Amino acid sequence: MQGILNTNDSVQLLNEKSPLSYDGEKMAETLANNPEFKNIDVVWSSNYVRAMSTAKYFAVNNNLKVNIDDRLRERVQGIKSWDELPDDFTERQFSDETHKIGFGENQLEVRKRMEEVFAEILNANQGKRIVIVGHSTAMAFLLKRWCTISFKSPYTFNGKEFFDGNWNYCETFKLEFDDNNKLLNIKNLREE
C-alpha cells in the first residue's frame, strides 16, 4: 500500500522505520485480545516501528508500558539496496550459520544477541508472564537453540512438531521455562 518512496535512507533504516500496515494493526489488535494474553506482567519489543506498533496492543490491554531493546531487532542483512540481496540468501543463511554478506549479521551473531537479551529478560522477570515482540528470522535463529529447524520445514521440540515452518504475520509462540531458564514446552498459538 506504499506509494512513491523518495528517500536516501538505507535498506536497514527503511526496514526499521517501516510501519505496520492497516491489516497488520487489525491483526495485532485481534491477537492481543486472545485470552492467552490476559494478565501479562511485562511487554518487550524490538526497536522497529512495526514491532512497537504490535507491542502496544499487548501493553494497553494489560495496563503496561512497552520496554524496548534493539537486540530484539531483525537480522541486519548487510546490503545498501534490495537489488544486492542474492535470491538464495535467506535459505543459504538458514542452513549455513556463518553465512553473511557485506556488513550484515550471520545466524550465529543473531542467535548470540537474542540469547543474551532473552536471558536478561527471563532473569529479571522470574515467574512472570512476558510478551516479546520481535521478527521472524531473528526468532527462528533463536529457536534453533532448542529446536530442530530447517528452512521452510516443520519445527520440532523434543521430537514433537509445533510449527509448519511457514512464517505468517504475527506468528505467535508460547515458550514455557523453568526457574533455571530451561525450555520446558513450546507451542504455536496460531495452530491451536
Secondary structure, 3 states (H helix, E strand, C coil): CCCCCCCCCCHHHHHHHCCCCHHHHHHHHHHHCCHHHCCCCEEEECCCHHHHHHHHHHHHHCCCCEEECHHHCCCCCCCCCHHHCCCCHHHHHHHCCCCCCCCCCCHHHHHHHHHHHHHHHHHHCCCCCEEEECCHHHHHHHHCCCCECCCCCCEEECCEEEECCCCCCCCCEEEEECCCCCEEEEEEHHHC
